[in-house]
Every structure is written in C-alpha cells, then in structure tokens.
Amino acid sequence: MLMKAQLGLLLFPVAHSLRVFAPSDFAIKRQIGQLGFATETEWQYYGGKRNPLDPNMPTRTVEASGASVRLFDAELYGRRVLLKEYLGEAGDIGSNELSVYQHMHSQAASADEDLPPQISSMLGHMRADEAFDSQAFRTQWLLNLPQSTPPEPGNLWTVFAWEGLQTVAAFPRVKQQKTFFDWNGDAAVAERKRYLKAVAKESLKGVAFLHGRGIVHRSLGGSSLLLNTYDHFSANSVSVKLTDFGFASVGSQMDQEEVAKALRMGAASPLQVMSFYALNDLHGLGYVFLELFLSSLAFSSDGMLSIKPAGPGESGRGQSCELQALKRLVEDVFDDDVSTGFREYCVAEPDWAEAVAVLDEKDRAGWALLQKLVDCHKPEAISRVTASDLLNSRWFS
C-alpha cells in the first residue's frame, strides 16, 4: 500500500466537524474512477423560430471537460473511505464543495443536529504536501498504482465515508435476478416499479432538505444520486444520497454575478434568486426520472425486460433514453408537453409499455409530476413549485 496509516488513537471527526488530515493518515488501495463535468449552453434565435431539423440551429450544445477529479479507494485507520483528488483548475470545484459542506456542518451544529442520511458524508480534507514532489514518492506510487499518474503537490483531496459507487445513472444497466417461481418475470417487473418510485421519492426528499437549508446543487444528475442497493426487490429499504457538491451554491453567499444571472433569466427580484436556482435542480431531476423509468422499464423484441440501452443493430428504444435525446424530444419536438404529447409518443412504443403503466398510476399522477418538474425551467414556476410540495404527489401515496 502506498501511504501507511500511523498507529495511534483512532480519531474520527465528531458530529458537526470536518477534520484536516495528513497524507500519512491514509493507505491508498486503488484508483476506482474519475469524474468530469459538462457545460450545457442553451441557444436562443432572434428573427424567427428555429428549425428543429436544422443542425446549424441547435437548441443546446454540450461541451465536456475531460477528467477533473480522480476517485480512490483508501483506508483511514482501518476504516474504508473514498478520496477525491481535484486536478488543476478543478481545485476551485473542490474548494467550493468543501465550503458547502462546512456550511452544512455549521448549520447542523447550530441546530444541534446531524446531517440527514440523504447527504453523502464528508469526513474532512487534506492538501498534497511537498513530499508528493519527491522522486522516492513518485517511484513508490508507480510501483503500487502503475495505471495512475502520481498526484501533484498542492492538489486538494476531500475524504468521504465509504458509501459505495452505486448511482441512479448506472441502475438501468445492472443485471437483476428473478425469483425461482417468477416464470414470466411479472413479479420482478412489479417490484422494479415499486423500487423506481421509491428512488424517485427518496431523491426528492434529499433535494427538499437541501433547498430547505438554503442550498442549491446546480449540477444534479443521475450520477450525483447514490443508492444503497441496486436490488430492485428492496423498495422498502432503498435510500438515496446526494453527492458531488462542487457546483453548489449557498443562497446567502451567492455573488453578484449569480444574482444578476437569475434576474436576467426570470427571477423578478433578489428574493426570487434562490427559487430560480432551486427550480433548475428540479428541472434536472425531471429528466433524471424520465431517463431512469424509460431505461429501467424498457423491453426488447423478445419480450424480456432490458437491463441496458440497446446497442447498434439491437431492437428496443434503450438508445433513445439518453439525456440529450430525451431533451430534444420533450423540448424541441413536443414543446415541453410531457403529460400528453410525449406520453402518446411513449404509448406508441411497445418497449415502453411498463414505463407508461407505472406513470399512469393514480390517474396519470406520474406524468403530472414529470410535467411539473420539466416546467420548472419556465419563469412562471418561480415560487410556485418546491421539492417539498412535489413530495405530496398522489403518485407516491
């Protein structure tokens, strides 16, 4: 192992505190992944309505950043933890994430409360010191982690309790087992529907907590929602944690540029700025739910529940469940009409019959919920729609 934890008293952060660690506190086992981010630009055209079929007139463009954060599996005094190393300019993202957690811990301390289970658990942080620049360190690193470039001195690292790497985004691709007597898979499908509804409700609970504390996530997606289990027979025990707060904002600490942007985009006054950014979170969550249900309940031509998006040459509509494809359909083709126009489109596709069925429950209450979420990008939704209110949807009862 690369960095040995020193023996001694096991000192873990107490409630409401974030600890400053030293590199020697950790034993790094392996790199387990990396994160990047994408910048989405919405385009508006003057002098007439855009032609949705013209590739030179896009509604939105997406630009990926490449790898910005590396993830490591490590041990802290024998306890498994997740380390996040922020590369280069991504250090600002890490500093912001740390600041948001410090704010949440400060709020919790003032109220004599712990952070709720809907928020991933940060334990503290460390800064790569000058020892990372020595030849001995770099040689030892490459011996133990030959596939990973040695870290640079000065990089910020944050430390999280190990809560797994199971995300909402990855769930549709996970193979599931049927029970022995479930010959036609009906029981598995029914349980999968219950599981997905529970995931949606738990996700909204996390967002409601965040917004209730005056914090907005601002990069909410399926990859920033951690699941405690992929077992779709666990609807009664599944939980969701919000993670990756690198772009989050605390309402009371927003700078003038953020306030000005909200006012330009539809907030009628400074008092509505927080509501504006909260609606952005909910708008993103609407597409997370759409992608989750359509991908997780898609059927292939042989009548079996698909566990992954259809690839080249395969039947099924799995490939149409990708986020940007959904946005083009909903916003460009159906003009945001989720509950009627887009629903009819889904009804016409046999592969999505089960997804339509679960959203049709309680007199199409699932579609009504999705419509409210998707409409959150409209200025008239400001101060009218909140995550807490959406939790009262009949669809969840």
C-alpha positions in Angstrom: 0.0 0.0 0.0 1.2 3.4 -0.8 0.7 5.6 2.3 0.6 3.9 5.6 -1.7 5.0 8.3 0.1 5.8 11.5 -0.7 3.8 14.7 -2.3 5.5 17.5 -5.7 6.7 18.9 -8.5 6.4 16.3 -9.6 10.0 16.0 -12.6 10.3 13.7 -14.4 13.6 13.2 -17.1 14.2 15.8 -20.6 15.4 14.7 -20.6 18.8 13.1 -16.8 18.9 12.4 -14.6 18.3 9.4 -11.1 17.2 10.0 -7.9 18.3 8.3 -6.0 15.1 7.5 -2.3 14.4 6.7 -1.4 12.2 3.7 0.3 9.7 6.1 -3.2 9.0 7.6 -4.2 7.0 4.6 -3.5 3.7 2.8 -4.5 4.2 -0.8 -5.5 0.9 -2.4 -6.5 1.7 -6.0 -8.0 4.3 -8.3 -11.6 3.4 -8.9 -12.7 6.1 -11.3 -12.6 9.7 -12.4 -15.2 12.4 -12.9 -15.5 15.2 -15.4 -18.2 17.8 -16.0 -20.1 19.1 -19.0 -21.1 22.7 -19.8 -24.6 22.9 -21.4 -25.4 26.1 -23.4 -28.9 26.9 -24.3 -29.3 28.9 -27.6 -32.0 31.4 -28.5 -32.5 32.7 -32.0 -33.8 36.1 -32.9 -35.8 37.0 -36.0 -38.0 33.8 -36.1 -38.5 30.4 -34.6 -35.6 28.0 -35.1 -35.9 25.0 -37.4 -35.6 21.9 -35.2 -34.3 19.9 -38.2 -31.5 22.3 -39.0 -28.2 21.0 -37.4 -26.8 24.5 -37.7 -29.5 25.8 -35.3 -29.1 23.7 -32.1 -31.3 24.3 -29.1 -28.4 23.4 -26.8 -24.7 22.3 -27.1 -22.8 20.3 -24.5 -19.0 20.6 -24.0 -17.2 18.0 -21.8 -14.3 19.0 -19.6 -12.4 15.7 -19.6 -11.1 14.2 -16.3 -11.2 16.7 -13.5 -11.5 14.6 -10.3 -9.9 11.2 -9.5 -11.5 8.8 -7.1 -9.5 6.4 -4.9 -10.5 3.5 -2.6 -8.5 4.0 0.6 -8.3 3.2 4.3 -8.2 5.6 7.2 -7.1 3.9 10.4 -8.6 0.7 9.1 -11.9 2.3 8.0 -12.7 2.3 4.3 -13.1 5.7 2.8 -13.4 7.4 -0.6 -10.8 10.0 -1.6 -11.4 12.6 -4.3 -8.4 14.4 -5.8 -9.2 17.6 -7.7 -6.9 18.1 -10.7 -5.5 21.5 -11.8 -8.2 24.1 -12.2 -10.8 21.7 -10.7 -9.3 22.7 -7.4 -11.8 25.5 -7.3 -14.6 22.9 -7.6 -13.1 21.0 -4.7 -12.8 24.2 -2.6 -16.4 25.0 -3.3 -17.6 21.5 -2.3 -15.6 21.8 0.9 -17.1 25.2 1.6 -20.7 23.9 1.1 -20.1 21.0 3.5 -18.6 23.4 6.0 -21.7 25.5 5.8 -24.0 22.4 6.2 -22.0 21.2 9.2 -22.1 24.7 10.7 -25.9 24.8 10.3 -26.2 21.3 11.9 -24.1 22.4 14.8 -26.2 25.5 15.4 -29.3 23.3 15.5 -27.6 20.5 17.5 -28.4 18.1 14.7 -26.5 15.7 12.4 -26.6 15.9 8.7 -29.5 13.8 7.4 -28.9 10.4 5.6 -29.8 12.0 2.3 -26.4 13.8 2.1 -23.2 11.9 1.5 -20.8 12.0 4.5 -17.7 14.1 4.1 -15.1 13.5 6.9 -12.6 16.2 6.0 -9.9 17.1 3.6 -6.1 17.2 3.0 -3.6 19.0 0.9 -0.9 17.2 -1.0 2.3 18.5 0.5 5.9 18.8 -0.8 6.6 15.1 -0.2 4.4 14.4 -3.2 7.1 16.0 -5.4 9.9 13.8 -4.3 11.3 11.1 -6.7 11.0 8.5 -4.0 7.3 9.2 -3.6 6.6 9.1 -7.3 8.6 5.9 -7.7 6.7 4.2 -4.9 3.4 5.5 -6.3 4.0 4.0 -9.7 5.0 0.7 -8.2 1.8 0.4 -6.3 -0.6 2.2 -8.7 1.1 1.8 -12.2 -2.1 2.8 -14.1 -2.4 6.1 -12.2 -0.3 9.3 -12.7 1.3 10.4 -9.5 -0.6 13.3 -7.9 0.8 16.8 -8.0 1.8 18.7 -4.8 -0.8 21.3 -3.8 -3.8 19.4 -5.0 -6.8 19.4 -2.7 -8.2 16.0 -1.6 -11.6 15.5 0.1 -12.3 12.5 2.3 -15.7 10.7 2.4 -17.1 7.8 4.3 -17.3 4.8 2.0 -20.9 4.7 0.8 -20.4 2.7 -2.4 -20.4 3.8 -6.0 -23.9 2.7 -6.9 -25.7 5.6 -8.7 -29.1 6.2 -10.2 -27.5 6.7 -13.6 -26.0 3.2 -13.6 -29.0 1.3 -12.3 -30.7 0.6 -15.7 -27.6 -1.4 -16.8 -27.4 -3.6 -13.8 -28.4 -7.2 -14.3 -31.2 -8.3 -11.9 -32.2 -11.8 -10.8 -35.7 -13.2 -10.9 -37.1 -15.3 -8.1 -37.3 -19.1 -8.8 -41.0 -19.3 -9.2 -41.4 -16.0 -11.2 -41.6 -17.8 -14.5 -42.7 -14.9 -16.7 -41.0 -12.1 -14.7 -44.2 -10.4 -13.7 -43.2 -10.3 -10.0 -39.8 -8.8 -10.9 -41.4 -6.1 -13.0 -43.9 -5.2 -10.3 -41.1 -4.9 -7.7 -39.0 -2.9 -10.1 -41.8 -0.4 -10.5 -42.1 -0.1 -6.7 -38.3 0.3 -6.4 -38.2 3.1 -9.0 -41.0 5.0 -7.4 -39.2 4.7 -4.0 -35.9 6.0 -5.6 -37.8 9.0 -7.1 -39.4 9.8 -3.7 -36.1 9.5 -1.8 -34.3 11.7 -4.4 -36.9 14.4 -3.9 -36.5 14.1 -0.2 -32.8 14.9 -0.5 -33.4 17.8 -2.7 -36.1 19.1 -0.4 -33.7 19.0 2.5 -31.0 20.8 0.6 -33.3 23.6 -0.6 -34.8 23.9 2.9 -31.3 24.7 4.1 -30.9 27.4 1.5 -28.5 25.4 -0.7 -28.9 24.5 -4.4 -27.0 21.7 -6.1 -26.7 23.2 -9.6 -25.4 20.0 -11.3 -28.0 17.5 -10.3 -27.9 14.3 -12.4 -28.2 10.6 -12.1 -24.5 10.3 -11.2 -24.9 12.6 -8.2 -27.5 10.4 -6.6 -26.0 7.5 -4.7 -28.1 4.3 -4.0 -27.5 2.0 -1.1 -28.6 -1.0 -3.2 -29.3 -2.0 -6.8 -31.6 -4.8 -5.7 -35.0 -4.0 -7.2 -36.7 -6.1 -4.6 -35.7 -3.6 -1.9 -38.2 -0.8 -2.4 -38.9 -0.6 1.3 -35.3 -0.1 2.2 -33.7 1.7 -0.7 -32.1 5.1 0.2 -30.6 7.9 -1.9 -27.8 10.2 -1.0 -26.9 13.5 -2.8 -23.2 13.9 -3.6 -20.8 16.0 -5.7 -21.5 19.5 -4.5 -18.7 21.1 -6.5 -21.0 23.5 -8.3 -23.5 24.0 -5.4 -24.3 27.4 -4.0 -25.4 28.7 -0.6 -28.2 31.2 -1.1 -26.9 33.6 1.5 -23.4 33.6 -0.1 -24.2 34.0 -3.8 -22.1 36.6 -5.5 -23.4 39.4 -7.7 -22.8 37.6 -10.9 -25.0 34.7 -9.8 -27.8 37.1 -8.6 -27.6 39.1 -11.9 -27.9 35.9 -14.0 -31.0 34.8 -12.1 -32.6 38.2 -12.6 -31.8 38.1 -16.3 -33.3 34.6 -16.7 -36.6 35.3 -15.0 -36.3 36.0 -11.2 -38.5 39.0 -10.6 -36.5 40.2 -7.6 -33.5 39.3 -5.5 -35.9 37.5 -3.2 -36.6 35.0 -6.0 -33.0 34.2 -6.8 -32.9 31.2 -4.6 -36.2 29.9 -6.0 -34.8 30.3 -9.6 -31.8 28.1 -8.9 -33.8 25.6 -6.9 -36.1 25.2 -10.0 -33.0 24.4 -12.1 -32.3 21.5 -9.7 -35.9 20.3 -10.1 -35.9 20.7 -13.9 -32.8 18.5 -14.0 -34.4 15.9 -11.7 -37.3 15.6 -14.0 -35.0 14.4 -16.8 -33.2 12.1 -14.3 -36.6 10.5 -13.6 -37.6 10.3 -17.3 -34.3 8.6 -18.2 -34.5 6.3 -15.2 -38.0 5.0 -15.8 -37.8 4.7 -19.6 -34.4 2.9 -19.5 -35.1 0.7 -16.5 -38.5 -0.5 -17.8 -37.7 -0.8 -21.5 -38.5 -4.2 -23.2 -36.6 -5.7 -26.1 -38.2 -7.5 -29.0 -38.1 -10.9 -27.3 -40.4 -9.5 -24.5 -37.7 -9.6 -21.8 -37.0 -6.6 -19.6 -34.0 -4.8 -20.9 -31.1 -4.3 -18.5 -29.1 -2.0 -20.7 -29.6 0.5 -23.5 -29.9 -1.2 -26.9 -26.7 -1.1 -28.9 -26.1 -0.9 -32.7 -28.2 -3.4 -34.5 -30.3 -4.3 -31.5 -34.0 -3.7 -31.2 -35.7 -1.7 -28.4 -35.7 2.0 -27.6 -33.0 2.0 -25.0 -30.7 4.3 -27.0 -33.5 6.9 -27.0 -33.4 7.2 -23.2 -30.1 9.1 -23.2 -30.5 12.5 -21.5 -29.8 14.8 -24.5 -32.0 12.7 -26.8 -34.8 13.0 -24.2 -34.4 16.7 -24.0 -34.6 17.1 -27.8 -37.8 15.0 -27.9 -39.5 16.7 -25.0 -38.4 20.3 -25.6 -37.9 20.6 -29.4 -40.4 18.1 -30.7 -43.2 18.2 -28.1 -42.6 21.8 -26.9 -42.4 20.6 -23.2 -45.7 18.7 -23.4 -44.7 15.7 -21.3 -48.0 14.6 -19.9 -49.9 14.4 -23.3 -47.7 14.7 -26.4 -44.7 12.9 -25.1 -46.8 10.3 -23.3 -48.6 9.5 -26.6 -45.3 9.0 -28.2 -44.3 6.6 -25.5 -47.7 4.7 -25.7 -46.9 4.0 -29.4 -43.7 2.2 -28.4 -44.4 -1.3 -27.1 -41.0 -1.3 -25.4 -42.1 1.4 -23.1 -45.4 -0.1 -22.1 -44.4 -0.8 -18.5 -42.9 2.7 -18.0 -46.2 4.2 -19.3 -48.2 1.9 -17.0 -46.4 3.0 -13.8 -46.5 6.7 -14.7 -50.3 6.2 -15.5 -51.0 5.1 -11.9 -53.3 7.3 -9.8 -54.9 8.8 -12.9 -51.6 9.6 -14.6 -50.2 11.2 -11.5 -46.7 10.2 -12.5 -46.9 12.1 -15.8 -48.3 15.1 -13.9 -45.3 15.1 -11.6 -42.9 14.9 -14.5 -44.7 17.8 -16.2 -44.3 20.0 -13.2 -40.6 19.1 -13.0 -39.9 19.7 -16.6 -41.8 23.0 -16.5 -39.5 24.2 -13.8 -37.3 26.0 -16.4 -40.2 28.4 -17.0 -40.2 31.8 -15.2 -43.8 31.4 -14.1 -42.8 28.3 -12.0 -40.7 30.5 -9.6 -42.1 30.5 -6.1 -44.9 28.1 -7.2 -43.1 24.8 -7.2 -40.9 23.3 -4.5 -39.4 19.9 -3.8 -41.4 19.7 -0.6 -44.7 20.3 -2.4 -43.9 17.7 -5.0 -43.4 15.1 -2.3 -47.2 15.4 -1.8 -47.9 14.0 -5.2 -50.7 11.3 -5.2 -48.3 9.2 -7.2 -46.2 8.5 -4.1 -49.2 7.5 -1.9 
